[in-house]
Amino acid sequence: MAEKRKHPRRRIKRPLFYFCESDAPGQRGRIYYPGTVVDSSPGGLGLLTGHLHTCGERLWFEALGKLQPRIGDRPVAGIVRWLEKGNGQYRMGVELTGD
């Protein structure tokens, strides 16, 4: 399969918390999840997590700082573009949208 990335990625291993917004009754607001960034590029992140998300889901990241210097520590949105299950975790590719 041909590489579809717009930017070269940098392999890393950095734990972080990210969140999604819920409007479900009884669960309104932010829901935080732990994850580990396994690669980073100016356009997105590779992430390992124990929670199953869906393609197209919007996630939010805070304090990316050194991983994404153009963003700094302000919250930034990302869209799950792909995911796969393996070894009891999910790996997903997240495109940062800059929102």
C-alpha positions as CSV (number, residue, x, y, z in Angstrom):
1,M,0.0,0.0,0.0
2,A,1.3,3.5,-0.9
3,E,2.1,6.0,1.8
4,K,-0.7,8.6,2.0
5,R,0.9,11.0,4.5
6,K,1.3,14.7,3.7
7,H,4.1,15.2,6.1
8,P,7.0,13.0,7.4
9,R,6.4,11.6,10.9
10,R,8.7,11.5,13.9
11,R,8.5,8.4,16.1
12,I,8.1,9.1,19.8
13,K,6.5,7.7,22.9
14,R,4.7,10.3,25.0
15,P,1.8,9.7,27.4
16,L,-1.0,12.3,27.4
17,F,-4.7,12.8,28.1
18,Y,-7.1,13.8,25.3
19,F,-10.9,14.3,25.3
20,C,-14.1,14.2,23.3
21,E,-17.2,16.2,23.8
22,S,-20.3,14.3,24.8
23,D,-23.9,15.5,24.5
24,A,-25.4,12.2,25.7
25,P,-27.9,12.6,28.6
26,G,-26.1,12.2,31.9
27,Q,-22.7,12.5,30.2
28,R,-22.6,16.1,28.9
29,G,-19.2,17.7,28.7
30,R,-15.7,16.5,28.3
31,I,-14.8,12.8,28.6
32,Y,-11.0,12.4,29.1
33,Y,-9.0,9.3,28.0
34,P,-5.4,8.3,28.5
35,G,-3.3,7.6,25.4
36,T,0.3,7.5,24.2
37,V,1.5,9.4,21.1
38,V,3.7,7.1,19.1
39,D,4.4,9.4,16.1
40,S,3.9,13.0,15.3
41,S,4.0,15.2,12.2
42,P,2.9,18.8,11.5
43,G,-0.4,17.4,10.2
44,G,-1.3,14.8,12.8
45,L,-0.6,12.2,15.5
46,G,-0.4,8.4,15.8
47,L,-2.0,7.4,19.1
48,L,-2.4,4.3,21.2
49,T,-5.4,4.1,23.5
50,G,-7.5,1.5,25.3
51,H,-10.7,3.2,24.1
52,L,-12.4,2.4,20.8
53,H,-13.2,5.5,18.8
54,T,-14.8,5.8,15.4
55,C,-13.4,7.1,12.1
56,G,-14.6,10.7,11.7
57,E,-14.8,11.3,15.5
58,R,-13.6,14.6,16.7
59,L,-11.0,14.5,19.6
60,W,-9.4,17.4,21.4
61,F,-5.8,17.6,22.6
62,E,-4.3,20.0,25.1
63,A,-0.7,21.0,25.9
64,L,0.9,19.4,22.8
65,G,3.7,21.9,23.3
66,K,7.0,20.4,21.9
67,L,5.2,17.9,19.8
68,Q,3.4,20.5,17.8
69,P,5.3,23.9,18.1
70,R,3.0,25.7,15.7
71,I,0.1,24.9,18.0
72,G,1.7,25.3,21.4
73,D,-0.4,24.5,24.5
74,R,-3.8,25.7,23.2
75,P,-6.5,23.0,22.7
76,V,-6.6,21.7,19.2
77,A,-9.1,19.4,17.5
78,G,-8.3,16.3,15.5
79,I,-10.3,13.9,13.4
80,V,-9.8,10.1,13.7
81,R,-8.9,9.0,10.1
82,W,-8.1,5.3,10.7
83,L,-7.9,2.8,13.5
84,E,-6.8,-0.7,14.1
85,K,-6.9,-3.1,17.1
86,G,-3.9,-4.9,18.4
87,N,-2.5,-6.3,21.6
88,G,-5.5,-5.1,23.7
89,Q,-5.2,-1.5,22.5
90,Y,-6.3,0.6,19.6
91,R,-3.9,2.5,17.3
92,M,-5.3,5.4,15.4
93,G,-4.2,8.1,13.1
94,V,-5.5,11.6,13.9
95,E,-5.4,14.5,11.5
96,L,-5.1,17.8,13.4
97,T,-7.6,20.3,12.1
98,G,-6.4,23.4,13.8
99,D,-9.8,24.2,15.3
